[in-house]
Amino acid sequence: MEEVTEDETSEEEFVEYFPEIPAFPKGDLILVVEGKELYVNRQLLTEASPVLRAMLESDFKESTQDRIELPGKSYKGVVEFLKCTYPFLNYNITVSFCY
């Protein structure tokens, strides 16, 4: 069995993917988490998450906003989610992040 090590990714390494993702340099939606802006693609988020789809494609106020604050969410957690969402990043999920 392969040994699992703790993910030691620094904040600087997270930022290397964001806020400017190569295929979506400006994004069409800004997520604000812990005061930091993440430029993302609305369509990818709606395809990745039923919760975000409901929020971004329904009568919720977020469906018409270009900037959404996510209070109570961790920057690291949201970036991990985004890394898993963007197919061209080829990001591997580690067991340590799941706990």
Secondary structure, 3 states (H helix, E strand, C coil): CCCCCCCCCCHHHHHCCCCCECCECCCCEEEEECCEEEEECHHHHHHHCHHHHHHHCCCCHHHHCCEEECCCCCHHHHHHHHHHHCHHHCCCCCHHHHC
